[in-house]
Amino acid sequence: MGLIRNNIVLEYNDKGYLMYSESFPGAYTRGREREEALSKFPAEIKRYCRWAGIDYPETDVVESVVVQSQESKLDIHEADSDVIFLSEQAALSEEEYEILKNRVLKSAHDFQLLYDSVPDKAYTSLPNRKSFYGTVPRTSEEMYVHTNGVTNYYAGEIGVRIDNVDHIYHNRVLALEAMEEGSSFLENKIFHGSYGEQWSLRKVLRRFIWHDHIHAKGMYRMAVKKWGDSKIQNPYYF
């Protein structure tokens, strides 16, 4: 039996806990209580490893350790977030960047695969909800448009300007190409972006994966309840 080390960064307030894996960028859990969110990580890390193609024995134990925490004024129970990891302020090696880049592109590809499998993209069973950015997307089409739509926002937070295109994978490729244009992009400069939030290339890459998975999970669960898991693609292994 082996041990999978899972370093955690958490945001919390009196409404709940939002936990991110520092070790597996993009993996996350949520819970009303700290222990509830922590208890979800073994399944989340093993799901993530399966999605990312990371080998691990089924007998391995996930050991989760909180390495950074931040009290938040945001609605973290609704997945609002502004934390930057201490580890997201360090320079990237070429190898690290290629691993994260490939996962960012795989996530966009898989989001498209899931979306294409939904028979009626205008269907919803979800109630109206509001978030800081406006109305929360309820249909698969709205989830797709929203998830793709943050691409130029994330890129813009680290000083990269792009015009979004309608296809999430192609848009992601364009964004990454634009980020790579600067010869010093691997230095991972820290930017002070909108709303006083700090950003870096590492953070943008992690946020792409996390944001995809947040909305893919909502889309998948809603679609499976309506059409069954035999019709809906599940590339994320939810």
C-alpha positions as CSV (number, residue, x, y, z in Angstrom):
1,M,0.0,0.0,0.0
2,G,1.4,3.4,-1.0
3,L,0.6,7.0,0.0
4,I,-0.6,9.8,-2.3
5,R,0.4,13.1,-0.8
6,N,-2.2,15.8,-1.4
7,N,-1.3,19.3,-0.3
8,I,-4.4,21.5,0.1
9,V,-5.1,25.2,-0.1
10,L,-8.4,26.2,1.4
11,E,-10.7,29.2,1.4
12,Y,-13.3,29.4,4.1
13,N,-15.9,31.5,5.9
14,D,-19.0,30.9,7.9
15,K,-20.8,29.5,4.8
16,G,-18.5,26.7,4.1
17,Y,-15.1,25.5,2.8
18,L,-13.6,25.4,-0.7
19,M,-10.5,23.2,-0.9
20,Y,-8.0,23.0,-3.8
21,S,-5.4,20.4,-4.4
22,E,-2.0,22.0,-4.8
23,S,-0.5,18.6,-5.8
24,F,-3.1,18.0,-8.5
25,P,-3.9,21.4,-10.0
26,G,-7.6,21.7,-10.8
27,A,-8.8,19.1,-8.3
28,Y,-11.1,20.5,-5.6
29,T,-13.8,19.8,-3.0
30,R,-16.5,21.8,-1.2
31,G,-18.3,21.3,2.0
32,R,-20.4,23.1,4.6
33,E,-18.0,21.8,7.2
34,R,-14.2,21.4,7.0
35,E,-14.3,17.7,7.6
36,E,-17.0,17.2,5.0
37,A,-14.8,18.9,2.3
38,L,-11.7,16.9,3.5
39,S,-13.5,13.6,3.4
40,K,-14.3,14.1,-0.3
41,F,-10.6,14.3,-1.4
42,P,-9.7,10.6,-1.6
43,A,-12.4,10.0,-4.3
44,E,-11.6,13.4,-6.0
45,I,-7.9,12.7,-6.3
46,K,-8.4,9.2,-7.7
47,R,-11.0,10.5,-10.2
48,Y,-8.5,13.3,-11.2
49,C,-5.7,10.8,-11.6
50,R,-7.8,8.6,-13.8
51,W,-8.8,11.6,-15.9
52,A,-5.3,12.9,-16.2
53,G,-3.8,9.5,-17.0
54,I,-1.7,9.4,-13.7
55,D,-1.0,5.8,-12.7
56,Y,-1.8,4.9,-9.1
57,P,-2.6,1.6,-7.4
58,E,-6.2,1.3,-6.2
59,T,-4.9,0.4,-2.8
60,D,-3.0,3.7,-2.4
61,V,-4.2,6.0,0.5
62,V,-4.7,9.7,-0.1
63,E,-3.1,11.8,2.7
64,S,-4.5,15.4,2.6
65,V,-2.6,18.1,4.4
66,V,-3.6,21.8,4.5
67,V,-0.6,23.9,3.6
68,Q,-2.3,27.3,3.1
69,S,-5.6,28.7,4.2
70,Q,-7.4,32.0,3.7
71,E,-10.6,33.4,5.1
72,S,-12.7,34.8,2.3
73,K,-15.4,37.4,1.9
74,L,-16.7,35.7,-1.2
75,D,-19.5,33.2,-1.6
76,I,-17.2,30.3,-1.6
77,H,-20.1,27.9,-1.2
78,E,-21.1,29.0,-4.7
79,A,-17.4,28.4,-5.9
80,D,-16.4,32.1,-5.9
81,S,-12.7,32.2,-5.4
82,D,-9.7,34.6,-5.5
83,V,-6.9,32.8,-3.7
84,I,-3.5,32.5,-5.2
85,F,-1.4,29.6,-3.9
86,L,2.1,30.4,-2.5
87,S,3.3,27.7,-4.9
88,E,1.7,29.6,-7.8
89,Q,4.1,32.4,-7.4
90,A,7.2,30.3,-8.3
91,A,8.8,30.1,-11.8
92,L,7.8,27.2,-14.1
93,S,10.2,24.8,-15.7
94,E,9.5,23.8,-19.3
95,E,8.5,20.3,-18.1
96,E,6.0,21.6,-15.6
97,Y,4.5,23.9,-18.1
98,E,4.1,21.2,-20.7
99,I,2.3,19.0,-18.2
100,L,-0.1,21.7,-17.1
101,K,-0.6,22.9,-20.7
102,N,-1.5,19.4,-21.8
103,R,-4.1,19.1,-19.0
104,V,-5.6,22.4,-19.8
105,L,-6.0,21.4,-23.4
106,K,-7.3,17.9,-22.5
107,S,-9.9,19.6,-20.2
108,A,-11.1,21.8,-23.0
109,H,-11.3,18.8,-25.4
110,D,-13.2,16.8,-22.8
111,F,-15.6,19.6,-22.1
112,Q,-16.5,19.7,-25.8
113,L,-16.9,15.9,-25.9
114,L,-19.4,16.1,-22.9
115,Y,-21.3,19.0,-24.4
116,D,-21.6,17.4,-27.8
117,S,-23.2,14.3,-26.2
118,V,-26.1,16.3,-24.6
119,P,-29.2,15.7,-26.8
120,D,-31.0,19.0,-25.9
121,K,-28.5,21.8,-25.0
122,A,-31.4,24.2,-24.1
123,Y,-32.8,21.8,-21.5
124,T,-32.5,22.6,-17.8
125,S,-33.8,21.3,-14.5
126,L,-31.9,23.9,-12.4
127,P,-33.5,26.8,-10.6
128,N,-32.5,30.5,-11.2
129,R,-29.5,31.6,-9.2
130,K,-27.3,34.7,-9.0
131,S,-23.6,34.9,-8.5
132,F,-21.2,37.9,-8.4
133,Y,-20.8,37.6,-12.2
134,G,-24.6,37.5,-12.8
135,T,-27.0,34.8,-13.5
136,V,-25.6,31.3,-13.0
137,P,-25.8,29.2,-16.2
138,R,-28.6,26.7,-16.2
139,T,-28.6,25.0,-19.6
140,S,-25.8,23.0,-21.1
141,E,-25.5,25.7,-23.8
142,E,-25.2,28.4,-21.1
143,M,-22.6,26.4,-19.2
144,Y,-20.6,26.0,-22.4
145,V,-20.8,29.7,-23.4
146,H,-19.9,30.8,-19.8
147,T,-17.0,28.3,-19.5
148,N,-15.5,29.3,-22.8
149,G,-16.3,32.9,-22.1
150,V,-13.8,33.3,-19.2
151,T,-10.9,32.5,-21.5
152,N,-10.1,36.1,-22.4
153,Y,-10.8,37.2,-18.9
154,Y,-8.3,34.8,-17.4
155,A,-5.7,35.6,-20.0
156,G,-6.3,39.3,-19.5
157,E,-5.5,39.0,-15.8
158,I,-1.9,38.2,-16.7
159,G,-1.7,40.9,-19.4
160,V,-2.5,38.7,-22.5
161,R,-5.2,40.1,-24.8
162,I,-7.2,37.8,-27.0
163,D,-10.6,37.8,-28.7
164,N,-12.6,34.7,-27.8
165,V,-13.8,32.3,-30.5
166,D,-16.9,30.1,-30.1
167,H,-15.1,26.7,-29.9
168,I,-13.7,26.0,-26.4
169,Y,-10.7,23.9,-27.5
170,H,-9.7,26.3,-30.3
171,N,-10.1,29.2,-28.0
172,R,-7.9,27.5,-25.4
173,V,-5.2,26.9,-28.0
174,L,-5.2,30.5,-29.0
175,A,-5.0,31.7,-25.4
176,L,-2.0,29.4,-24.7
177,E,-0.2,30.5,-27.9
178,A,-0.7,34.1,-26.9
179,M,0.6,33.5,-23.4
180,E,3.7,31.8,-24.8
181,E,4.6,34.7,-27.1
182,G,6.7,36.4,-24.4
183,S,10.2,34.9,-24.1
184,S,10.0,35.2,-20.3
185,F,6.5,33.7,-19.7
186,L,7.9,30.8,-17.7
187,E,9.2,33.3,-15.1
188,N,5.6,33.4,-13.9
189,K,5.3,37.1,-13.1
190,I,2.7,38.1,-10.5
191,F,-0.1,40.4,-11.8
192,H,-2.5,42.5,-9.8
193,G,-5.7,42.0,-11.7
194,S,-9.3,42.9,-11.4
195,Y,-11.0,43.3,-8.0
196,G,-7.6,43.4,-6.2
197,E,-7.0,39.7,-7.1
198,Q,-3.4,38.4,-7.7
199,W,-2.8,36.2,-10.8
200,S,0.1,34.3,-12.3
201,L,0.4,31.9,-15.3
202,R,0.4,29.0,-12.9
203,K,-2.9,30.2,-11.4
204,V,-4.5,30.7,-14.8
205,L,-3.6,27.2,-15.8
206,R,-5.0,25.8,-12.6
207,R,-8.1,27.9,-12.9
208,F,-8.8,26.7,-16.4
209,I,-8.9,23.1,-15.3
210,W,-10.9,23.8,-12.1
211,H,-13.4,26.0,-13.9
212,D,-14.0,23.4,-16.6
213,H,-14.5,20.7,-14.0
214,I,-16.9,22.8,-11.9
215,H,-19.3,23.3,-14.9
216,A,-18.7,19.9,-16.5
217,K,-19.8,18.3,-13.3
218,G,-23.0,20.3,-13.3
219,M,-23.7,19.6,-16.9
220,Y,-23.0,15.9,-16.6
221,R,-25.2,15.4,-13.5
222,M,-28.1,17.3,-15.0
223,A,-27.9,15.5,-18.4
224,V,-27.5,12.0,-16.8
225,K,-30.7,12.5,-14.7
226,K,-32.6,13.4,-17.9
227,W,-31.1,11.0,-20.5
228,G,-29.1,8.3,-18.5
229,D,-25.4,7.6,-18.4
230,S,-25.5,5.4,-21.5
231,K,-26.1,8.5,-23.7
232,I,-23.9,11.1,-22.0
233,Q,-20.1,11.1,-22.4
234,N,-18.2,11.1,-19.1
235,P,-14.5,11.9,-20.0
236,Y,-13.9,13.4,-16.5
237,Y,-15.0,10.2,-14.7
238,F,-17.5,11.9,-12.5
